[in-house]
């Protein structure tokens, strides 16, 4: 039996509670199901099993992002481990529970970020990634033994209809014939005068997307740090095939650009008679490498003697709102220019960057009172020289101290349709203390208020004292209006306050919670009224 069919049937057997094989672990009565669904210890086993999968996946993804040689082996071991312990249905049930009624399970980002940081923080992640591939095959990662009640709790939740059984796609019978389209051919498909609703076969790698990573799409798998553009959005829960390549039959919808939605999908178990479509594919493009791969320890990167200047240019962007954009570049004395300036220059690993991201490099030359620059493509081939509006900035004098509050705001959306406004700020004190702050406000806009009396808003703010969020609104209807307000407050602000040091092109922040950040910084106009911090400038509050 093909692997994809086995995977689908395993889900059916595990959750439908209709097979003899699944019966021993299945709640035999509604009373037993209710006991399991309300047993805090048993429910924690389901959460523990899924949390282990979420953390493992985060580590596997980080290994791939860091380009570790054993990344593919770790990915294959994770896929085999999930199938061996039937983790996919557990994760689908818990995700449905979180969406429908809430859950004690933590927000996934709370547990994935520490796992990613562990891998991303390694100068050489290979030992960690190779060890992960081995550990997934050991008793220490035996989810079935570690969490013996997890499966029974998941089936109890389905039996009590506290969550819906995963809606899996049907199987395409027999051995279909024809051609399949890859995600990288979506743009060509749209240009081929295809009508929406047409039945197509598609083939791609299942990838998560969305804030909770519980939606799925088909994409082209990366090849040696390059990927082809294109995405096929799926309308079903593809949890059992996460990280795997599958073939589907479905109807096209929202076909345009490099993305299409696939409706009424059915799984092709035997795709041996299907052939690739001759439509042209999107070209391979270099993926942006993680910052960690092109940075090094402080003082081990670009030497002061090799840096000719740091230059900046800013402009207003009124596309879908109002934002202030800035472009900063490092000019080297050897005539080369680096475009991706997200780190202090003394942490730029020049050799690694030139190898991994040649498209971020180019050439520069003085031209009158300004500069001309020559960009490079993904393969390091030079383009045409272009006049630029950048100007040079100066470094901070050693141990500079600032006094005052600085901020930067932006708005995304429109006053009519609604949008989000953001403000980020920092307060510096001359004694060496600082406090970082941020706030956001979202509203539904004047159109909704005019048409049906609906006004919905949400806000959040965070500073050195803590963080809080508030949501509420008024909804109009045939019987009048109804309103509601909710709010919550979390943390003590230690991750947004501490001590600072300004020197050269570096702002060092030592936070009260123990972590440190080193950010690119300089006085934008040669004074202390506009301060560049990390990835954008902040202006002194008047």
MIVOFI-606787 format. One record per residue (C-alpha): x, y, z; residue in one letter; residue number from 1. Coordinates in Angstrom, 1 decimal, decimal comma. Example, Ala and Ser with C-alpha at 12.3 -4.5 7.8 and 13.67 -1.06 7.14 Angstrom:
BEGIN
<<12,3 -4,5 7,8> 'A' 1>;
<<13,7 -1,1 7,1> 'S' 2>;
END
This chain:
BEGIN
<<0,0 0,0 0,0> 'X' 1>;
<<1,4 3,5 -0,9> 'X' 2>;
<<2,7 5,5 2,0> 'X' 3>;
<<0,2 8,3 1,6> 'X' 4>;
<<-2,7 5,8 1,7> 'X' 5>;
<<-1,3 4,2 4,8> 'X' 6>;
<<-1,0 7,6 6,5> 'X' 7>;
<<-4,7 8,4 5,7> 'X' 8>;
<<-5,9 5,1 6,9> 'X' 9>;
<<-3,9 5,4 10,1> 'X' 10>;
<<-5,8 8,6 10,9> 'X' 11>;
<<-9,1 7,0 10,1> 'X' 12>;
<<-8,4 4,0 12,4> 'X' 13>;
<<-7,0 6,2 15,1> 'X' 14>;
<<-10,0 8,6 15,3> 'X' 15>;
<<-13,1 7,0 13,9> 'X' 16>;
<<-13,0 4,4 16,7> 'X' 17>;
<<-14,4 1,7 14,4> 'X' 18>;
<<-11,5 -0,8 14,1> 'X' 19>;
<<-10,5 -3,6 16,4> 'X' 20>;
<<-6,9 -2,4 16,2> 'X' 21>;
<<-7,8 0,9 17,8> 'X' 22>;
<<-10,4 -0,5 20,3> 'X' 23>;
<<-8,1 -1,1 23,3> 'X' 24>;
<<-7,2 2,6 23,6> 'X' 25>;
<<-10,7 3,8 22,7> 'X' 26>;
<<-13,1 5,0 25,4> 'X' 27>;
<<-15,8 2,3 25,5> 'X' 28>;
<<-18,6 4,5 26,9> 'X' 29>;
<<-19,6 8,1 26,9> 'X' 30>;
<<-19,0 8,2 30,6> 'X' 31>;
<<-15,5 7,0 30,1> 'X' 32>;
<<-14,9 9,6 27,4> 'X' 33>;
<<-16,2 12,3 29,7> 'X' 34>;
<<-13,9 11,2 32,4> 'X' 35>;
<<-10,9 11,3 30,1> 'X' 36>;
<<-11,8 14,7 28,6> 'X' 37>;
<<-12,1 16,2 32,1> 'X' 38>;
<<-9,1 14,5 33,6> 'X' 39>;
<<-6,5 17,2 33,9> 'X' 40>;
<<-3,6 14,8 34,2> 'X' 41>;
<<-4,8 12,9 31,1> 'X' 42>;
<<-5,4 16,1 29,1> 'X' 43>;
<<-1,9 17,2 30,0> 'X' 44>;
<<-0,5 14,1 28,4> 'X' 45>;
<<-2,1 15,1 25,1> 'X' 46>;
<<-0,7 18,6 25,5> 'X' 47>;
<<2,7 17,1 26,4> 'X' 48>;
<<2,8 14,8 23,4> 'X' 49>;
<<1,9 17,6 20,9> 'X' 50>;
<<4,2 20,1 22,6> 'X' 51>;
<<7,1 17,7 22,1> 'X' 52>;
<<6,2 17,5 18,4> 'X' 53>;
<<6,0 21,3 18,1> 'X' 54>;
<<9,4 21,8 19,8> 'X' 55>;
<<11,0 19,1 17,7> 'X' 56>;
<<9,7 20,6 14,5> 'X' 57>;
<<11,0 24,0 15,5> 'X' 58>;
<<14,4 22,5 16,0> 'X' 59>;
<<14,3 20,6 12,7> 'X' 60>;
<<13,3 23,8 10,9> 'X' 61>;
<<16,1 25,7 12,6> 'X' 62>;
<<18,6 23,1 11,4> 'X' 63>;
<<17,4 23,7 7,8> 'X' 64>;
<<17,5 27,5 8,3> 'X' 65>;
<<21,1 27,3 9,5> 'X' 66>;
<<22,1 25,0 6,6> 'X' 67>;
<<23,4 22,2 8,9> 'X' 68>;
<<24,7 19,2 6,8> 'X' 69>;
<<22,4 16,8 8,8> 'X' 70>;
<<19,3 19,0 8,3> 'X' 71>;
<<17,8 16,6 5,8> 'X' 72>;
<<18,5 13,6 8,1> 'X' 73>;
<<16,9 15,4 11,0> 'X' 74>;
<<13,8 16,1 8,9> 'X' 75>;
<<13,5 12,5 7,7> 'X' 76>;
<<13,8 11,3 11,3> 'X' 77>;
<<11,1 13,7 12,4> 'X' 78>;
<<8,7 12,5 9,7> 'X' 79>;
<<9,3 8,8 10,6> 'X' 80>;
<<9,0 9,6 14,3> 'X' 81>;
<<5,6 11,3 13,8> 'X' 82>;
<<4,2 8,4 11,7> 'X' 83>;
<<5,6 5,8 14,1> 'X' 84>;
<<3,8 7,3 17,1> 'X' 85>;
<<0,8 8,7 15,2> 'X' 86>;
<<1,3 12,2 16,4> 'X' 87>;
<<-0,4 14,0 13,5> 'X' 88>;
<<-4,0 13,2 14,7> 'X' 89>;
<<-3,1 14,3 18,2> 'X' 90>;
<<-1,9 17,6 17,0> 'X' 91>;
<<-4,9 18,2 14,8> 'X' 92>;
<<-7,3 17,5 17,7> 'X' 93>;
<<-5,5 19,8 20,0> 'X' 94>;
<<-5,3 22,5 17,4> 'X' 95>;
<<-9,1 22,2 16,9> 'X' 96>;
<<-9,6 22,4 20,6> 'X' 97>;
<<-7,6 25,6 20,9> 'X' 98>;
<<-9,6 27,1 18,1> 'X' 99>;
<<-13,0 26,0 19,3> 'X' 100>;
<<-13,0 26,3 23,1> 'X' 101>;
<<-9,6 27,3 24,3> 'X' 102>;
<<-7,0 25,0 25,8> 'X' 103>;
<<-4,4 24,9 28,5> 'X' 104>;
<<-1,8 24,3 25,8> 'X' 105>;
<<0,7 27,2 25,6> 'X' 106>;
<<0,9 29,5 22,6> 'X' 107>;
<<3,2 27,6 20,4> 'X' 108>;
<<5,6 30,5 20,0> 'X' 109>;
<<6,4 30,3 23,7> 'X' 110>;
<<7,9 26,9 23,3> 'X' 111>;
<<9,2 27,1 19,7> 'X' 112>;
<<11,3 30,2 20,2> 'X' 113>;
<<13,6 28,7 22,9> 'X' 114>;
<<14,2 25,7 20,7> 'X' 115>;
<<15,0 27,8 17,7> 'X' 116>;
<<17,3 30,0 19,8> 'X' 117>;
<<19,2 26,9 21,0> 'X' 118>;
<<20,0 25,9 17,4> 'X' 119>;
<<20,5 29,5 16,0> 'X' 120>;
<<22,8 30,4 18,9> 'X' 121>;
<<25,3 27,7 18,0> 'X' 122>;
<<28,4 28,8 16,1> 'X' 123>;
<<28,3 25,2 14,7> 'X' 124>;
<<24,8 23,8 14,8> 'X' 125>;
<<25,8 20,5 13,2> 'X' 126>;
<<26,4 18,5 16,4> 'X' 127>;
<<23,0 19,6 17,7> 'X' 128>;
<<21,2 18,7 14,5> 'X' 129>;
<<23,0 15,4 14,0> 'X' 130>;
<<22,2 14,5 17,6> 'X' 131>;
<<18,5 15,4 17,0> 'X' 132>;
<<18,4 12,9 14,1> 'X' 133>;
<<19,7 10,2 16,4> 'X' 134>;
<<17,6 11,1 19,4> 'X' 135>;
<<14,4 10,7 17,5> 'X' 136>;
<<15,1 7,0 17,2> 'X' 137>;
<<15,8 6,4 21,0> 'X' 138>;
<<13,4 5,4 23,9> 'X' 139>;
<<13,8 8,9 25,3> 'X' 140>;
<<11,6 10,2 22,4> 'X' 141>;
<<9,1 7,4 22,6> 'X' 142>;
<<5,9 9,5 22,7> 'X' 143>;
<<3,7 6,4 23,1> 'X' 144>;
<<5,5 5,4 26,3> 'X' 145>;
<<5,9 8,9 27,6> 'X' 146>;
<<2,3 9,9 27,1> 'X' 147>;
<<0,2 6,7 27,1> 'X' 148>;
<<-3,2 8,4 27,5> 'X' 149>;
<<-2,7 11,1 24,8> 'X' 150>;
<<-4,4 9,1 22,1> 'X' 151>;
<<-7,3 8,1 24,3> 'X' 152>;
<<-7,9 11,7 25,3> 'X' 153>;
<<-7,9 12,8 21,6> 'X' 154>;
<<-10,4 10,2 20,7> 'X' 155>;
<<-12,6 11,1 23,7> 'X' 156>;
<<-12,7 14,7 22,6> 'X' 157>;
<<-13,8 13,6 19,1> 'X' 158>;
<<-16,4 11,2 20,5> 'X' 159>;
<<-17,9 13,9 22,7> 'X' 160>;
<<-18,0 16,2 19,7> 'X' 161>;
<<-15,9 18,7 21,7> 'X' 162>;
<<-13,8 18,9 18,5> 'X' 163>;
<<-14,6 17,8 15,0> 'X' 164>;
<<-13,0 14,8 13,5> 'X' 165>;
<<-10,3 15,9 11,1> 'X' 166>;
<<-11,9 16,4 7,7> 'X' 167>;
<<-9,5 14,5 5,5> 'X' 168>;
<<-9,7 14,6 1,7> 'X' 169>;
<<-11,0 11,6 -0,2> 'X' 170>;
<<-8,8 9,3 -2,2> 'X' 171>;
<<-8,8 9,5 -6,0> 'X' 172>;
<<-9,6 6,0 -7,2> 'X' 173>;
<<-7,4 4,0 -9,5> 'X' 174>;
<<-4,4 5,4 -11,3> 'X' 175>;
<<-5,3 8,8 -12,8> 'X' 176>;
<<-3,6 10,0 -16,0> 'X' 177>;
<<-2,7 13,5 -17,1> 'X' 178>;
<<-0,3 16,2 -16,0> 'X' 179>;
<<0,4 17,8 -12,6> 'X' 180>;
<<1,2 21,4 -12,0> 'X' 181>;
<<3,9 22,4 -9,5> 'X' 182>;
<<3,6 25,5 -7,2> 'X' 183>;
<<6,3 27,1 -9,3> 'X' 184>;
<<4,1 26,9 -12,3> 'X' 185>;
<<1,1 28,8 -10,8> 'X' 186>;
<<2,0 32,1 -12,5> 'X' 187>;
<<2,2 30,4 -15,9> 'X' 188>;
<<-1,1 28,6 -15,2> 'X' 189>;
<<-2,8 31,9 -14,5> 'X' 190>;
<<-1,4 33,4 -17,8> 'X' 191>;
<<-2,5 30,4 -19,8> 'X' 192>;
<<-6,1 31,7 -19,8> 'X' 193>;
<<-7,3 29,0 -17,4> 'X' 194>;
<<-10,7 29,6 -15,9> 'X' 195>;
<<-11,2 29,3 -12,2> 'X' 196>;
<<-13,0 26,1 -11,1> 'X' 197>;
<<-11,0 24,0 -13,6> 'X' 198>;
<<-9,9 20,6 -12,3> 'X' 199>;
<<-6,1 20,2 -12,0> 'X' 200>;
<<-3,6 17,8 -10,5> 'X' 201>;
<<-0,9 19,5 -8,3> 'X' 202>;
<<2,2 18,3 -6,6> 'X' 203>;
<<4,3 20,0 -3,9> 'X' 204>;
<<5,7 19,9 -0,4> 'X' 205>;
<<3,2 20,6 2,5> 'X' 206>;
<<4,3 23,6 4,5> 'X' 207>;
<<2,6 25,4 7,4> 'X' 208>;
<<1,6 29,0 7,4> 'X' 209>;
<<-0,5 31,4 9,5> 'X' 210>;
<<0,0 32,8 12,9> 'X' 211>;
<<-0,8 29,5 14,6> 'X' 212>;
<<0,8 27,5 11,9> 'X' 213>;
<<-2,4 25,4 11,5> 'X' 214>;
<<-3,0 26,3 7,8> 'X' 215>;
<<-1,2 24,6 5,0> 'X' 216>;
<<0,1 25,2 1,5> 'X' 217>;
<<2,1 23,4 -1,2> 'X' 218>;
<<5,4 24,9 -2,1> 'X' 219>;
<<8,5 24,1 -4,0> 'X' 220>;
<<11,2 22,6 -1,8> 'X' 221>;
<<14,4 24,6 -1,4> 'X' 222>;
<<17,4 23,4 -3,4> 'X' 223>;
<<20,8 24,3 -2,1> 'X' 224>;
<<19,6 27,6 -0,6> 'X' 225>;
<<17,3 28,5 -3,6> 'X' 226>;
<<13,6 28,1 -4,0> 'X' 227>;
<<11,1 28,8 -6,8> 'X' 228>;
<<8,2 31,1 -6,1> 'X' 229>;
<<4,7 29,8 -6,0> 'X' 230>;
<<2,1 28,6 -3,5> 'X' 231>;
<<-1,0 26,5 -3,6> 'X' 232>;
<<-3,3 27,1 -0,6> 'X' 233>;
<<-5,1 24,1 0,8> 'X' 234>;
<<-8,7 24,2 2,2> 'X' 235>;
<<-8,3 21,1 4,4> 'X' 236>;
<<-6,2 20,1 7,4> 'X' 237>;
<<-3,0 18,6 5,9> 'X' 238>;
<<-1,5 17,8 9,3> 'X' 239>;
<<-0,7 14,1 8,4> 'X' 240>;
<<1,4 15,3 5,5> 'X' 241>;
<<3,3 18,2 7,0> 'X' 242>;
<<6,8 18,3 5,6> 'X' 243>;
<<6,0 15,7 2,9> 'X' 244>;
<<5,5 15,8 -0,8> 'X' 245>;
<<1,9 14,9 -2,0> 'X' 246>;
<<-0,2 14,9 -5,1> 'X' 247>;
<<-3,7 16,3 -5,1> 'X' 248>;
<<-6,6 16,7 -7,5> 'X' 249>;
<<-8,8 19,8 -7,0> 'X' 250>;
<<-10,5 22,9 -8,5> 'X' 251>;
<<-8,6 26,1 -8,9> 'X' 252>;
<<-9,8 29,3 -7,1> 'X' 253>;
<<-8,4 32,8 -6,6> 'X' 254>;
<<-5,9 32,1 -9,4> 'X' 255>;
<<-3,6 35,1 -9,9> 'X' 256>;
<<0,0 36,0 -9,5> 'X' 257>;
<<2,0 33,2 -8,0> 'X' 258>;
<<-0,7 31,9 -5,7> 'X' 259>;
<<-3,8 29,8 -6,2> 'X' 260>;
<<-6,3 28,2 -3,8> 'X' 261>;
<<-7,3 24,6 -4,3> 'X' 262>;
<<-10,8 23,6 -3,5> 'X' 263>;
<<-12,5 20,2 -3,2> 'X' 264>;
<<-9,1 18,5 -2,9> 'X' 265>;
<<-8,7 14,7 -3,2> 'X' 266>;
<<-5,5 12,8 -2,4> 'X' 267>;
<<-3,8 10,9 -5,3> 'X' 268>;
<<-2,4 7,7 -3,7> 'X' 269>;
<<-0,9 6,4 -7,0> 'X' 270>;
<<0,6 9,2 -9,1> 'X' 271>;
<<2,8 7,0 -11,2> 'X' 272>;
<<0,8 7,7 -14,4> 'X' 273>;
<<0,9 11,5 -14,0> 'X' 274>;
<<3,5 13,5 -15,8> 'X' 275>;
<<4,9 17,0 -15,1> 'X' 276>;
<<3,2 19,9 -16,9> 'X' 277>;
<<5,3 21,6 -19,6> 'X' 278>;
<<4,3 25,0 -18,3> 'X' 279>;
<<7,3 27,2 -17,5> 'X' 280>;
<<8,5 27,3 -13,9> 'X' 281>;
<<9,4 30,3 -11,9> 'X' 282>;
<<13,2 30,7 -11,7> 'X' 283>;
<<15,2 29,5 -8,8> 'X' 284>;
<<15,9 32,4 -6,4> 'X' 285>;
<<18,2 32,6 -3,4> 'X' 286>;
<<16,4 32,5 -0,1> 'X' 287>;
<<17,4 35,2 2,4> 'X' 288>;
<<19,7 33,5 4,8> 'X' 289>;
<<19,3 33,9 8,5> 'X' 290>;
<<21,2 36,8 10,1> 'X' 291>;
<<23,0 34,3 12,3> 'X' 292>;
<<24,6 32,7 9,3> 'X' 293>;
<<26,4 35,9 8,3> 'X' 294>;
<<27,2 37,3 11,7> 'X' 295>;
<<30,1 36,6 14,1> 'X' 296>;
<<31,2 37,5 17,6> 'X' 297>;
<<31,5 41,2 18,4> 'X' 298>;
<<34,8 42,6 17,1> 'X' 299>;
<<35,4 39,5 14,8> 'X' 300>;
<<33,6 40,9 11,8> 'X' 301>;
<<34,3 43,9 9,5> 'X' 302>;
<<37,3 45,8 10,9> 'X' 303>;
<<37,2 49,5 11,3> 'X' 304>;
<<40,1 49,9 8,9> 'X' 305>;
<<38,2 48,2 6,2> 'X' 306>;
<<35,0 50,3 6,6> 'X' 307>;
<<35,0 53,5 4,4> 'X' 308>;
<<31,5 54,8 5,5> 'X' 309>;
<<28,0 53,9 6,5> 'X' 310>;
<<25,4 55,7 4,4> 'X' 311>;
<<21,6 56,1 4,7> 'X' 312>;
<<18,7 57,3 2,6> 'X' 313>;
<<15,0 57,6 3,8> 'X' 314>;
<<11,7 58,3 2,1> 'X' 315>;
<<7,9 58,3 2,8> 'X' 316>;
<<5,9 55,3 1,6> 'X' 317>;
<<2,2 56,0 1,2> 'X' 318>;
<<1,4 52,5 -0,2> 'X' 319>;
<<-1,4 51,1 1,9> 'X' 320>;
<<-0,9 53,6 4,7> 'X' 321>;
<<2,0 55,8 5,8> 'X' 322>;
<<5,4 54,5 6,8> 'X' 323>;
<<9,0 55,9 6,8> 'X' 324>;
<<11,4 53,6 4,9> 'X' 325>;
<<15,2 53,7 5,2> 'X' 326>;
<<18,0 52,0 3,4> 'X' 327>;
<<21,4 51,7 5,1> 'X' 328>;
<<24,6 50,3 3,4> 'X' 329>;
<<28,1 49,6 4,4> 'X' 330>;
<<30,8 51,0 2,1> 'X' 331>;
<<34,1 49,1 2,2> 'X' 332>;
<<37,4 50,5 1,3> 'X' 333>;
<<37,9 47,8 -1,3> 'X' 334>;
<<35,1 49,4 -3,3> 'X' 335>;
<<32,4 46,9 -2,4> 'X' 336>;
<<29,0 47,8 -0,8> 'X' 337>;
<<26,9 45,6 1,5> 'X' 338>;
<<23,1 46,2 1,5> 'X' 339>;
<<21,7 44,1 4,3> 'X' 340>;
<<22,8 46,1 7,4> 'X' 341>;
<<20,9 44,5 10,3> 'X' 342>;
<<24,0 44,1 12,5> 'X' 343>;
<<26,8 46,4 13,7> 'X' 344>;
<<29,6 46,3 11,1> 'X' 345>;
<<32,0 44,6 13,6> 'X' 346>;
<<29,7 41,5 13,6> 'X' 347>;
<<29,4 41,1 9,8> 'X' 348>;
<<31,1 37,9 8,7> 'X' 349>;
<<32,2 39,2 5,3> 'X' 350>;
<<33,5 35,8 3,9> 'X' 351>;
<<30,3 33,9 4,9> 'X' 352>;
<<28,1 36,7 3,5> 'X' 353>;
<<29,8 36,9 0,2> 'X' 354>;
<<29,3 33,1 -0,2> 'X' 355>;
<<25,7 32,8 1,0> 'X' 356>;
<<24,2 36,0 -0,2> 'X' 357>;
<<26,1 37,6 -3,1> 'X' 358>;
<<22,9 39,5 -4,1> 'X' 359>;
<<23,4 41,6 -1,0> 'X' 360>;
<<26,8 42,9 -2,4> 'X' 361>;
<<27,8 45,2 -5,1> 'X' 362>;
<<30,3 48,0 -6,0> 'X' 363>;
<<30,3 51,7 -5,1> 'X' 364>;
<<32,1 54,8 -6,2> 'X' 365>;
<<32,0 58,5 -5,4> 'X' 366>;
<<30,1 60,7 -7,8> 'X' 367>;
<<30,3 64,4 -7,2> 'X' 368>;
<<28,8 65,0 -3,7> 'X' 369>;
<<27,1 61,6 -3,7> 'X' 370>;
<<27,5 58,0 -4,7> 'X' 371>;
<<26,9 55,5 -7,6> 'X' 372>;
<<26,4 51,9 -6,9> 'X' 373>;
<<26,4 48,7 -8,9> 'X' 374>;
<<24,1 45,9 -7,6> 'X' 375>;
<<24,7 42,1 -8,1> 'X' 376>;
<<22,3 39,3 -8,9> 'X' 377>;
<<21,8 36,0 -7,1> 'X' 378>;
<<25,0 34,6 -8,7> 'X' 379>;
<<27,1 37,7 -8,1> 'X' 380>;
<<26,9 39,0 -11,7> 'X' 381>;
<<27,1 42,9 -11,7> 'X' 382>;
<<24,3 45,0 -13,0> 'X' 383>;
<<24,2 48,6 -14,2> 'X' 384>;
<<25,7 51,5 -12,2> 'X' 385>;
<<23,0 53,6 -10,5> 'X' 386>;
<<23,0 57,0 -8,9> 'X' 387>;
<<22,0 56,8 -5,2> 'X' 388>;
<<20,7 59,5 -2,8> 'X' 389>;
<<22,5 58,1 0,3> 'X' 390>;
<<24,7 60,3 2,5> 'X' 391>;
<<27,3 59,3 5,0> 'X' 392>;
<<26,7 59,3 8,8> 'X' 393>;
<<29,1 59,6 11,7> 'X' 394>;
<<29,7 57,2 14,6> 'X' 395>;
<<28,8 57,9 18,2> 'X' 396>;
<<31,7 59,3 20,4> 'X' 397>;
<<32,8 56,7 22,9> 'X' 398>;
<<30,4 56,2 25,8> 'X' 399>;
<<27,8 58,7 24,6> 'X' 400>;
<<25,0 59,4 27,0> 'X' 401>;
<<21,5 60,5 25,8> 'X' 402>;
<<18,6 62,1 27,6> 'X' 403>;
<<15,0 62,0 26,3> 'X' 404>;
<<12,4 59,9 24,6> 'X' 405>;
<<12,5 58,9 20,9> 'X' 406>;
<<9,8 57,3 18,8> 'X' 407>;
<<8,7 56,3 15,4> 'X' 408>;
<<5,1 55,7 14,1> 'X' 409>;
<<3,4 54,1 11,1> 'X' 410>;
<<-0,1 53,4 9,8> 'X' 411>;
<<-1,1 50,4 7,7> 'X' 412>;
<<-4,6 50,4 6,0> 'X' 413>;
<<-7,0 53,2 5,5> 'X' 414>;
<<-9,3 55,4 7,6> 'X' 415>;
<<-12,3 54,2 5,5> 'X' 416>;
<<-11,7 50,4 5,6> 'X' 417>;
<<-9,8 50,3 8,8> 'X' 418>;
<<-6,2 49,7 9,7> 'X' 419>;
<<-3,4 49,4 12,3> 'X' 420>;
<<-1,2 52,2 13,7> 'X' 421>;
<<2,0 51,3 15,4> 'X' 422>;
<<4,5 53,3 17,6> 'X' 423>;
<<7,9 52,1 18,7> 'X' 424>;
<<10,0 54,1 21,1> 'X' 425>;
<<13,0 54,3 23,5> 'X' 426>;
<<13,7 56,5 26,5> 'X' 427>;
<<17,3 57,1 27,3> 'X' 428>;
<<18,4 58,4 30,7> 'X' 429>;
<<21,8 60,1 31,2> 'X' 430>;
<<22,7 57,7 34,0> 'X' 431>;
<<22,9 54,8 31,5> 'X' 432>;
<<19,4 53,4 31,9> 'X' 433>;
<<16,9 52,8 29,0> 'X' 434>;
<<13,3 51,7 28,5> 'X' 435>;
<<11,9 50,3 25,3> 'X' 436>;
<<8,2 50,8 24,5> 'X' 437>;
<<5,7 49,9 21,8> 'X' 438>;
<<2,0 50,4 21,2> 'X' 439>;
<<-0,6 49,5 18,5> 'X' 440>;
<<-4,2 50,4 17,8> 'X' 441>;
<<-6,5 48,8 15,2> 'X' 442>;
<<-9,9 49,9 14,2> 'X' 443>;
<<-12,6 48,7 11,7> 'X' 444>;
<<-12,8 52,0 9,9> 'X' 445>;
<<-15,6 54,5 9,0> 'X' 446>;
<<-17,2 52,3 6,3> 'X' 447>;
<<-18,3 49,7 8,8> 'X' 448>;
<<-19,5 52,4 11,2> 'X' 449>;
<<-21,6 54,1 8,5> 'X' 450>;
<<-23,1 51,0 6,9> 'X' 451>;
<<-24,1 49,0 10,0> 'X' 452>;
<<-23,1 50,9 13,1> 'X' 453>;
<<-20,2 48,5 13,8> 'X' 454>;
<<-17,0 49,8 15,3> 'X' 455>;
<<-14,4 47,3 16,6> 'X' 456>;
<<-11,0 48,2 18,0> 'X' 457>;
<<-8,1 46,6 19,7> 'X' 458>;
<<-5,0 48,1 21,3> 'X' 459>;
<<-1,8 46,9 23,0> 'X' 460>;
<<1,1 48,6 24,8> 'X' 461>;
<<4,3 47,5 26,4> 'X' 462>;
<<7,0 49,3 28,3> 'X' 463>;
<<9,4 48,9 31,2> 'X' 464>;
<<6,5 48,5 33,6> 'X' 465>;
<<4,8 45,6 31,7> 'X' 466>;
<<2,5 45,0 28,8> 'X' 467>;
<<-1,3 44,9 28,3> 'X' 468>;
<<-3,9 44,6 25,6> 'X' 469>;
<<-7,5 45,7 25,2> 'X' 470>;
<<-10,2 44,7 22,7> 'X' 471>;
<<-13,8 45,7 22,3> 'X' 472>;
<<-16,3 47,3 20,1> 'X' 473>;
<<-19,9 47,9 19,1> 'X' 474>;
<<-21,7 45,7 16,6> 'X' 475>;
<<-24,8 46,8 14,8> 'X' 476>;
<<-27,7 44,6 14,0> 'X' 477>;
<<-31,5 44,6 13,2> 'X' 478>;
<<-32,3 44,6 16,9> 'X' 479>;
<<-29,9 47,4 17,9> 'X' 480>;
<<-26,3 47,3 18,9> 'X' 481>;
<<-24,2 45,2 21,3> 'X' 482>;
<<-20,8 46,0 22,8> 'X' 483>;
<<-18,1 44,3 24,7> 'X' 484>;
<<-14,7 45,1 26,2> 'X' 485>;
<<-11,9 42,7 27,3> 'X' 486>;
<<-8,4 43,4 28,6> 'X' 487>;
<<-5,4 41,5 30,0> 'X' 488>;
<<-2,0 42,4 31,4> 'X' 489>;
<<1,1 40,2 31,3> 'X' 490>;
<<4,8 40,3 32,3> 'X' 491>;
<<6,7 42,9 34,4> 'X' 492>;
<<8,6 44,7 31,7> 'X' 493>;
<<12,1 43,4 32,6> 'X' 494>;
<<12,6 42,4 28,9> 'X' 495>;
<<12,2 46,1 27,9> 'X' 496>;
<<14,4 47,9 30,4> 'X' 497>;
<<18,0 47,9 31,4> 'X' 498>;
<<21,3 49,6 30,8> 'X' 499>;
<<22,7 50,9 27,5> 'X' 500>;
<<26,1 51,8 26,0> 'X' 501>;
<<26,6 53,9 22,9> 'X' 502>;
<<30,0 53,8 21,1> 'X' 503>;
<<31,0 53,9 17,5> 'X' 504>;
<<28,2 52,3 15,4> 'X' 505>;
<<26,9 50,1 18,3> 'X' 506>;
<<24,1 50,4 20,8> 'X' 507>;
<<24,5 47,7 23,4> 'X' 508>;
<<21,4 46,9 25,5> 'X' 509>;
<<21,7 44,8 28,7> 'X' 510>;
<<18,2 44,0 29,8> 'X' 511>;
<<17,0 43,4 33,3> 'X' 512>;
<<15,8 39,9 32,4> 'X' 513>;
<<19,4 38,9 31,6> 'X' 514>;
<<19,5 39,0 27,8> 'X' 515>;
<<21,7 41,3 25,7> 'X' 516>;
<<21,2 43,0 22,2> 'X' 517>;
<<23,9 44,7 20,1> 'X' 518>;
<<22,3 46,9 17,5> 'X' 519>;
<<23,5 49,1 14,6> 'X' 520>;
<<23,2 52,7 15,8> 'X' 521>;
<<24,3 56,2 14,8> 'X' 522>;
<<23,1 59,9 14,9> 'X' 523>;
<<21,2 60,2 11,6> 'X' 524>;
<<21,8 63,9 11,1> 'X' 525>;
<<24,9 64,3 13,1> 'X' 526>;
<<23,0 65,4 16,2> 'X' 527>;
<<21,1 63,7 19,0> 'X' 528>;
<<17,6 64,4 17,7> 'X' 529>;
<<17,3 61,4 15,3> 'X' 530>;
<<18,8 58,1 16,5> 'X' 531>;
<<19,1 55,1 14,3> 'X' 532>;
<<18,4 51,9 16,3> 'X' 533>;
<<18,6 48,4 14,8> 'X' 534>;
<<16,5 48,7 11,7> 'X' 535>;
<<15,1 52,2 11,7> 'X' 536>;
<<15,4 55,7 13,0> 'X' 537>;
<<13,6 57,2 16,1> 'X' 538>;
<<13,0 61,0 16,4> 'X' 539>;
<<13,1 62,9 19,6> 'X' 540>;
<<9,6 63,4 21,1> 'X' 541>;
<<8,7 67,1 21,2> 'X' 542>;
END
